[in-house]
Amino acid sequence: MHWLPVRHRITFKIAVTVYKCLHGLAPPYLTKYCTSTSFDAGRRHLRSAFTLQLIIPRTTTSYGDRGFAVHGPVVWNSLTHDLRSTDLSLATFRNRLKTFLFDTDRPGVQQVRGRFWVRDQIRDLVADFF
């Protein structure tokens, strides 16, 4: 069977919802949480404005990190640039996303990382150094 593991199924559903938000196929109450970095006046001239990434709002609790407003952009930004392309149809996006998620379970392939993965890796390196 070609079923995704539960954690990848959750990622799949969130990524498809973000795709629908960016292409006007989702309700407005979800669409307002998917803001591209190219629309933010302060980030318009940064390199990230051209990578089709979304703005991740700051939260003060881990509970806030679980909401769609934060986790949707985190999942979207963790996808490869090919998947974030604007010229993919929904069917093509779903097919490529499923292939990408199946491939992340194979050894040697980078896993989809959470929001604080880099910060945690740096903290671990600093702790090992001292």
SENUDO-531862 format. One record per atom (N, C-alpha, C): residue number from 1; chain; x, y negated, z. Coordinates in steps of 0.02 Angstrom, whole numbers, plus 50000, padded with zeros to 5 digits. Example, Ala and Ser with C-alpha at 12.3 -4.5 7.8 and 13.67 -1.06 7.14 Angstrom:
+-----+---+-------+-------+-------+
:   k : c :  east : north :    up :
+-----+---+-------+-------+-------+
:   1 : A : 50660 : 50284 : 50390 :
:   1 : A : 50615 : 50225 : 50390 :
:   1 : A : 50660 : 50165 : 50390 :
:   2 : A : 50642 : 50112 : 50354 :
:   2 : A : 50684 : 50053 : 50357 :
:   2 : A : 50645 : 49998 : 50394 :
+-----+---+-------+-------+-------+
END
This chain:
+-----+---+-------+-------+-------+
:   k : c :  east : north :    up :
+-----+---+-------+-------+-------+
:   1 : A : 50041 : 50059 : 50000 :
:   1 : A : 50000 : 50000 : 50000 :
:   1 : A : 50044 : 49938 : 50000 :
:   2 : A : 50017 : 49885 : 49973 :
:   2 : A : 50054 : 49822 : 49969 :
:   2 : A : 50024 : 49771 : 50016 :
:   3 : A : 50020 : 49789 : 50079 :
:   3 : A : 49995 : 49743 : 50129 :
:   3 : A : 50053 : 49708 : 50162 :
:   4 : A : 50044 : 49644 : 50173 :
:   4 : A : 50095 : 49605 : 50208 :
:   4 : A : 50090 : 49620 : 50283 :
:   5 : A : 50147 : 49618 : 50318 :
:   5 : A : 50144 : 49622 : 50391 :
:   5 : A : 50103 : 49562 : 50418 :
:   6 : A : 50078 : 49568 : 50478 :
:   6 : A : 50032 : 49517 : 50506 :
:   6 : A : 50065 : 49448 : 50506 :
:   7 : A : 50128 : 49443 : 50527 :
:   7 : A : 50160 : 49377 : 50531 :
:   7 : A : 50166 : 49345 : 50462 :
:   8 : A : 50178 : 49387 : 50410 :
:   8 : A : 50183 : 49360 : 50342 :
:   8 : A : 50113 : 49345 : 50314 :
:   9 : A : 50063 : 49381 : 50336 :
:   9 : A : 49995 : 49368 : 50314 :
:   9 : A : 49972 : 49300 : 50340 :
:  10 : A : 49991 : 49284 : 50402 :
:  10 : A : 49975 : 49219 : 50431 :
:  10 : A : 50010 : 49164 : 50391 :
:  11 : A : 50075 : 49174 : 50377 :
:  11 : A : 50113 : 49126 : 50337 :
:  11 : A : 50082 : 49118 : 50268 :
:  12 : A : 50061 : 49173 : 50238 :
:  12 : A : 50029 : 49171 : 50172 :
:  12 : A : 49966 : 49128 : 50173 :
:  13 : A : 49923 : 49140 : 50222 :
:  13 : A : 49860 : 49103 : 50226 :
:  13 : A : 49872 : 49028 : 50237 :
:  14 : A : 49920 : 49012 : 50280 :
:  14 : A : 49936 : 48941 : 50293 :
:  14 : A : 49965 : 48908 : 50231 :
:  15 : A : 50011 : 48942 : 50196 :
:  15 : A : 50041 : 48913 : 50136 :
:  15 : A : 49990 : 48903 : 50081 :
:  16 : A : 49943 : 48949 : 50073 :
:  16 : A : 49891 : 48942 : 50022 :
:  16 : A : 49845 : 48883 : 50040 :
:  17 : A : 49830 : 48875 : 50104 :
:  17 : A : 49789 : 48819 : 50126 :
:  17 : A : 49824 : 48753 : 50113 :
:  18 : A : 49889 : 48749 : 50126 :
:  18 : A : 49927 : 48688 : 50112 :
:  18 : A : 49928 : 48674 : 50037 :
:  19 : A : 49937 : 48727 : 49996 :
:  19 : A : 49935 : 48719 : 49924 :
:  19 : A : 49868 : 48689 : 49902 :
:  20 : A : 49814 : 48715 : 49930 :
:  20 : A : 49748 : 48689 : 49913 :
:  20 : A : 49740 : 48617 : 49935 :
:  21 : A : 49768 : 48599 : 49992 :
:  21 : A : 49766 : 48529 : 50015 :
:  21 : A : 49802 : 48483 : 49967 :
:  22 : A : 49860 : 48504 : 49943 :
:  22 : A : 49900 : 48462 : 49899 :
:  22 : A : 49870 : 48455 : 49829 :
:  23 : A : 49828 : 48503 : 49810 :
:  23 : A : 49797 : 48501 : 49744 :
:  23 : A : 49724 : 48482 : 49745 :
:  24 : A : 49700 : 48457 : 49801 :
:  24 : A : 49631 : 48432 : 49806 :
:  24 : A : 49579 : 48487 : 49808 :
:  25 : A : 49596 : 48546 : 49828 :
:  25 : A : 49549 : 48602 : 49831 :
:  25 : A : 49526 : 48618 : 49902 :
:  26 : A : 49550 : 48580 : 49950 :
:  26 : A : 49532 : 48593 : 50021 :
:  26 : A : 49490 : 48535 : 50047 :
:  27 : A : 49456 : 48545 : 50102 :
:  27 : A : 49416 : 48491 : 50131 :
:  27 : A : 49459 : 48432 : 50154 :
:  28 : A : 49431 : 48372 : 50154 :
:  28 : A : 49470 : 48313 : 50173 :
:  28 : A : 49498 : 48315 : 50244 :
:  29 : A : 49463 : 48349 : 50290 :
:  29 : A : 49488 : 48350 : 50359 :
:  29 : A : 49553 : 48390 : 50364 :
:  30 : A : 49568 : 48435 : 50317 :
:  30 : A : 49632 : 48469 : 50316 :
:  30 : A : 49682 : 48432 : 50273 :
:  31 : A : 49659 : 48402 : 50219 :
:  31 : A : 49703 : 48367 : 50172 :
:  31 : A : 49741 : 48310 : 50205 :
:  32 : A : 49712 : 48278 : 50254 :
:  32 : A : 49745 : 48221 : 50287 :
:  32 : A : 49808 : 48241 : 50325 :
:  33 : A : 49815 : 48306 : 50340 :
:  33 : A : 49874 : 48330 : 50376 :
:  33 : A : 49933 : 48346 : 50330 :
:  34 : A : 49923 : 48346 : 50265 :
:  34 : A : 49975 : 48364 : 50218 :
:  34 : A : 49998 : 48302 : 50180 :
:  35 : A : 50043 : 48266 : 50209 :
:  35 : A : 50069 : 48204 : 50180 :
:  35 : A : 50140 : 48215 : 50156 :
:  36 : A : 50152 : 48201 : 50093 :
:  36 : A : 50218 : 48209 : 50064 :
:  36 : A : 50266 : 48155 : 50089 :
:  37 : A : 50330 : 48173 : 50093 :
:  37 : A : 50380 : 48124 : 50115 :
:  37 : A : 50387 : 48067 : 50064 :
:  38 : A : 50368 : 48080 : 50002 :
:  38 : A : 50374 : 48027 : 49952 :
:  38 : A : 50321 : 47972 : 49961 :
:  39 : A : 50268 : 47985 : 50000 :
:  39 : A : 50217 : 47934 : 50012 :
:  39 : A : 50232 : 47891 : 50073 :
:  40 : A : 50280 : 47911 : 50113 :
:  40 : A : 50299 : 47872 : 50173 :
:  40 : A : 50348 : 47818 : 50152 :
:  41 : A : 50331 : 47755 : 50168 :
:  41 : A : 50372 : 47699 : 50146 :
:  41 : A : 50443 : 47703 : 50174 :
:  42 : A : 50452 : 47728 : 50234 :
:  42 : A : 50518 : 47733 : 50264 :
:  42 : A : 50561 : 47788 : 50236 :
:  43 : A : 50530 : 47837 : 50204 :
:  43 : A : 50567 : 47895 : 50177 :
:  43 : A : 50567 : 47897 : 50102 :
:  44 : A : 50538 : 47849 : 50070 :
:  44 : A : 50531 : 47850 : 49997 :
:  44 : A : 50597 : 47853 : 49960 :
:  45 : A : 50650 : 47824 : 49989 :
:  45 : A : 50715 : 47821 : 49955 :
:  45 : A : 50763 : 47876 : 49978 :
:  46 : A : 50740 : 47921 : 50020 :
:  46 : A : 50782 : 47976 : 50043 :
:  46 : A : 50780 : 48034 : 49994 :
:  47 : A : 50830 : 48077 : 49999 :
:  47 : A : 50832 : 48136 : 49956 :
:  47 : A : 50772 : 48182 : 49967 :
:  48 : A : 50748 : 48185 : 50029 :
:  48 : A : 50692 : 48230 : 50044 :
:  48 : A : 50628 : 48208 : 50009 :
:  49 : A : 50624 : 48146 : 49986 :
:  49 : A : 50564 : 48123 : 49951 :
:  49 : A : 50556 : 48158 : 49883 :
:  50 : A : 50610 : 48184 : 49857 :
:  50 : A : 50608 : 48215 : 49791 :
:  50 : A : 50608 : 48292 : 49795 :
:  51 : A : 50603 : 48319 : 49855 :
:  51 : A : 50604 : 48392 : 49864 :
:  51 : A : 50535 : 48421 : 49876 :
:  52 : A : 50483 : 48381 : 49870 :
:  52 : A : 50414 : 48403 : 49879 :
:  52 : A : 50401 : 48429 : 49950 :
:  53 : A : 50434 : 48399 : 49999 :
:  53 : A : 50423 : 48418 : 50068 :
:  53 : A : 50369 : 48376 : 50100 :
:  54 : A : 50342 : 48401 : 50155 :
:  54 : A : 50289 : 48366 : 50190 :
:  54 : A : 50315 : 48338 : 50256 :
:  55 : A : 50281 : 48287 : 50280 :
:  55 : A : 50300 : 48256 : 50344 :
:  55 : A : 50275 : 48300 : 50401 :
:  56 : A : 50319 : 48316 : 50447 :
:  56 : A : 50301 : 48356 : 50506 :
:  56 : A : 50292 : 48307 : 50564 :
:  57 : A : 50230 : 48301 : 50590 :
:  57 : A : 50219 : 48255 : 50645 :
:  57 : A : 50253 : 48279 : 50709 :
:  58 : A : 50274 : 48232 : 50751 :
:  58 : A : 50305 : 48250 : 50814 :
:  58 : A : 50252 : 48269 : 50865 :
:  59 : A : 50270 : 48318 : 50905 :
:  59 : A : 50226 : 48339 : 50959 :
:  59 : A : 50267 : 48343 : 51023 :
:  60 : A : 50233 : 48340 : 51079 :
:  60 : A : 50268 : 48343 : 51143 :
:  60 : A : 50260 : 48410 : 51177 :
:  61 : A : 50217 : 48452 : 51152 :
:  61 : A : 50206 : 48518 : 51183 :
:  61 : A : 50212 : 48573 : 51131 :
:  62 : A : 50226 : 48633 : 51155 :
:  62 : A : 50228 : 48690 : 51108 :
:  62 : A : 50158 : 48707 : 51085 :
:  63 : A : 50108 : 48688 : 51124 :
:  63 : A : 50039 : 48700 : 51104 :
:  63 : A : 50022 : 48659 : 51041 :
:  64 : A : 50048 : 48598 : 51037 :
:  64 : A : 50036 : 48556 : 50979 :
:  64 : A : 50070 : 48581 : 50916 :
:  65 : A : 50125 : 48618 : 50925 :
:  65 : A : 50161 : 48646 : 50868 :
:  65 : A : 50122 : 48701 : 50832 :
:  66 : A : 50072 : 48729 : 50865 :
:  66 : A : 50034 : 48785 : 50837 :
:  66 : A : 49977 : 48762 : 50792 :
:  67 : A : 49960 : 48698 : 50794 :
:  67 : A : 49905 : 48673 : 50754 :
:  67 : A : 49924 : 48667 : 50680 :
:  68 : A : 49873 : 48664 : 50638 :
:  68 : A : 49886 : 48659 : 50566 :
:  68 : A : 49923 : 48595 : 50547 :
:  69 : A : 49913 : 48541 : 50584 :
:  69 : A : 49945 : 48478 : 50569 :
:  69 : A : 50021 : 48484 : 50571 :
:  70 : A : 50047 : 48528 : 50614 :
:  70 : A : 50119 : 48538 : 50620 :
:  70 : A : 50141 : 48601 : 50583 :
:  71 : A : 50107 : 48656 : 50596 :
:  71 : A : 50129 : 48720 : 50568 :
:  71 : A : 50120 : 48725 : 50492 :
:  72 : A : 50069 : 48692 : 50466 :
:  72 : A : 50060 : 48691 : 50393 :
:  72 : A : 50120 : 48661 : 50357 :
:  73 : A : 50141 : 48599 : 50375 :
:  73 : A : 50201 : 48571 : 50343 :
:  73 : A : 50265 : 48610 : 50358 :
:  74 : A : 50270 : 48641 : 50417 :
:  74 : A : 50330 : 48681 : 50433 :
:  74 : A : 50334 : 48740 : 50385 :
:  75 : A : 50279 : 48774 : 50375 :
:  75 : A : 50279 : 48831 : 50329 :
:  75 : A : 50293 : 48808 : 50258 :
:  76 : A : 50261 : 48754 : 50236 :
:  76 : A : 50272 : 48728 : 50168 :
:  76 : A : 50345 : 48709 : 50157 :
:  77 : A : 50375 : 48674 : 50205 :
:  77 : A : 50444 : 48653 : 50197 :
:  77 : A : 50493 : 48711 : 50199 :
:  78 : A : 50473 : 48768 : 50228 :
:  78 : A : 50517 : 48825 : 50230 :
:  78 : A : 50516 : 48866 : 50166 :
:  79 : A : 50470 : 48852 : 50121 :
:  79 : A : 50467 : 48888 : 50057 :
:  79 : A : 50522 : 48864 : 50011 :
:  80 : A : 50538 : 48905 : 49962 :
:  80 : A : 50589 : 48885 : 49913 :
:  80 : A : 50562 : 48829 : 49868 :
:  81 : A : 50607 : 48794 : 49836 :
:  81 : A : 50586 : 48739 : 49793 :
:  81 : A : 50543 : 48764 : 49735 :
:  82 : A : 50556 : 48824 : 49711 :
:  82 : A : 50516 : 48852 : 49656 :
:  82 : A : 50442 : 48859 : 49676 :
:  83 : A : 50431 : 48881 : 49738 :
:  83 : A : 50362 : 48889 : 49761 :
:  83 : A : 50327 : 48823 : 49774 :
:  84 : A : 50366 : 48771 : 49792 :
:  84 : A : 50335 : 48706 : 49805 :
:  84 : A : 50324 : 48666 : 49741 :
:  85 : A : 50338 : 48695 : 49683 :
:  85 : A : 50329 : 48661 : 49620 :
:  85 : A : 50256 : 48642 : 49610 :
:  86 : A : 50244 : 48584 : 49581 :
:  86 : A : 50176 : 48559 : 49573 :
:  86 : A : 50141 : 48587 : 49511 :
:  87 : A : 50178 : 48619 : 49467 :
:  87 : A : 50147 : 48642 : 49404 :
:  87 : A : 50123 : 48715 : 49407 :
:  88 : A : 50122 : 48746 : 49466 :
:  88 : A : 50098 : 48815 : 49472 :
:  88 : A : 50023 : 48817 : 49482 :
:  89 : A : 49991 : 48864 : 49449 :
:  89 : A : 49919 : 48874 : 49462 :
:  89 : A : 49912 : 48910 : 49529 :
:  90 : A : 49852 : 48911 : 49556 :
:  90 : A : 49840 : 48944 : 49621 :
:  90 : A : 49856 : 49019 : 49616 :
:  91 : A : 49835 : 49051 : 49563 :
:  91 : A : 49849 : 49123 : 49555 :
:  91 : A : 49923 : 49137 : 49551 :
:  92 : A : 49960 : 49096 : 49514 :
:  92 : A : 50033 : 49104 : 49508 :
:  92 : A : 50066 : 49092 : 49575 :
:  93 : A : 50045 : 49039 : 49610 :
:  93 : A : 50073 : 49023 : 49675 :
:  93 : A : 50063 : 49082 : 49724 :
:  94 : A : 50002 : 49108 : 49726 :
:  94 : A : 49988 : 49164 : 49772 :
:  94 : A : 50030 : 49225 : 49755 :
:  95 : A : 50039 : 49239 : 49691 :
:  95 : A : 50079 : 49297 : 49670 :
:  95 : A : 50152 : 49288 : 49690 :
:  96 : A : 50180 : 49230 : 49675 :
:  96 : A : 50250 : 49217 : 49692 :
:  96 : A : 50262 : 49214 : 49767 :
:  97 : A : 50213 : 49186 : 49803 :
:  97 : A : 50220 : 49181 : 49876 :
:  97 : A : 50219 : 49251 : 49907 :
:  98 : A : 50176 : 49294 : 49883 :
:  98 : A : 50173 : 49362 : 49909 :
:  98 : A : 50238 : 49399 : 49896 :
:  99 : A : 50265 : 49390 : 49836 :
:  99 : A : 50330 : 49420 : 49819 :
:  99 : A : 50384 : 49394 : 49864 :
: 100 : A : 50384 : 49328 : 49875 :
: 100 : A : 50434 : 49297 : 49919 :
: 100 : A : 50430 : 49325 : 49990 :
: 101 : A : 50369 : 49332 : 50016 :
: 101 : A : 50361 : 49358 : 50084 :
: 101 : A : 50380 : 49432 : 50089 :
: 102 : A : 50366 : 49471 : 50038 :
: 102 : A : 50389 : 49540 : 50038 :
: 102 : A : 50465 : 49543 : 50038 :
: 103 : A : 50497 : 49499 : 50000 :
: 103 : A : 50570 : 49498 : 49996 :
: 103 : A : 50603 : 49476 : 50060 :
: 104 : A : 50568 : 49437 : 50102 :
: 104 : A : 50600 : 49414 : 50164 :
: 104 : A : 50610 : 49471 : 50213 :
: 105 : A : 50576 : 49527 : 50205 :
: 105 : A : 50585 : 49584 : 50249 :
: 105 : A : 50646 : 49626 : 50230 :
: 106 : A : 50671 : 49615 : 50170 :
: 106 : A : 50730 : 49654 : 50149 :
: 106 : A : 50792 : 49626 : 50182 :
: 107 : A : 50841 : 49668 : 50199 :
: 107 : A : 50902 : 49644 : 50231 :
: 107 : A : 50940 : 49596 : 50185 :
: 108 : A : 50970 : 49546 : 50214 :
: 108 : A : 51010 : 49499 : 50176 :
: 108 : A : 50972 : 49441 : 50147 :
: 109 : A : 50906 : 49439 : 50156 :
: 109 : A : 50865 : 49385 : 50129 :
: 109 : A : 50846 : 49339 : 50187 :
: 110 : A : 50852 : 49274 : 50177 :
: 110 : A : 50838 : 49226 : 50230 :
: 110 : A : 50764 : 49228 : 50250 :
: 111 : A : 50751 : 49231 : 50314 :
: 111 : A : 50683 : 49232 : 50339 :
: 111 : A : 50654 : 49161 : 50339 :
: 112 : A : 50588 : 49156 : 50339 :
: 112 : A : 50555 : 49092 : 50346 :
: 112 : A : 50566 : 49068 : 50417 :
: 113 : A : 50596 : 49010 : 50424 :
: 113 : A : 50615 : 48985 : 50490 :
: 113 : A : 50563 : 48938 : 50518 :
: 114 : A : 50560 : 48936 : 50584 :
: 114 : A : 50515 : 48890 : 50618 :
: 114 : A : 50545 : 48821 : 50622 :
: 115 : A : 50508 : 48776 : 50653 :
: 115 : A : 50527 : 48706 : 50656 :
: 115 : A : 50592 : 48694 : 50694 :
: 116 : A : 50603 : 48731 : 50748 :
: 116 : A : 50660 : 48717 : 50792 :
: 116 : A : 50717 : 48766 : 50784 :
: 117 : A : 50718 : 48804 : 50730 :
: 117 : A : 50770 : 48855 : 50720 :
: 117 : A : 50839 : 48824 : 50718 :
: 118 : A : 50850 : 48771 : 50680 :
: 118 : A : 50916 : 48740 : 50673 :
: 118 : A : 50938 : 48712 : 50740 :
: 119 : A : 50893 : 48678 : 50775 :
: 119 : A : 50910 : 48650 : 50840 :
: 119 : A : 50932 : 48706 : 50888 :
: 120 : A : 50897 : 48762 : 50888 :
: 120 : A : 50914 : 48817 : 50932 :
: 120 : A : 50981 : 48848 : 50914 :
: 121 : A : 50995 : 48853 : 50848 :
: 121 : A : 51059 : 48880 : 50826 :
: 121 : A : 51117 : 48835 : 50848 :
: 122 : A : 51109 : 48770 : 50842 :
: 122 : A : 51161 : 48723 : 50863 :
: 122 : A : 51170 : 48727 : 50939 :
: 123 : A : 51115 : 48731 : 50976 :
: 123 : A : 51120 : 48736 : 51049 :
: 123 : A : 51158 : 48799 : 51069 :
: 124 : A : 51145 : 48854 : 51035 :
: 124 : A : 51180 : 48917 : 51050 :
: 124 : A : 51254 : 48912 : 51034 :
: 125 : A : 51271 : 48879 : 50979 :
: 125 : A : 51341 : 48871 : 50962 :
: 125 : A : 51378 : 48827 : 51013 :
: 126 : A : 51345 : 48773 : 51034 :
: 126 : A : 51375 : 48729 : 51084 :
: 126 : A : 51383 : 48766 : 51151 :
: 127 : A : 51334 : 48805 : 51169 :
: 127 : A : 51338 : 48843 : 51232 :
: 127 : A : 51394 : 48894 : 51230 :
: 128 : A : 51405 : 48926 : 51172 :
: 128 : A : 51460 : 48974 : 51165 :
: 128 : A : 51528 : 48939 : 51167 :
: 129 : A : 51530 : 48878 : 51143 :
: 129 : A : 51593 : 48841 : 51140 :
: 129 : A : 51616 : 48820 : 51209 :
: 130 : A : 51569 : 48799 : 51251 :
: 130 : A : 51587 : 48777 : 51318 :
: 130 : A : 51577 : 48833 : 51365 :
+-----+---+-------+-------+-------+
END
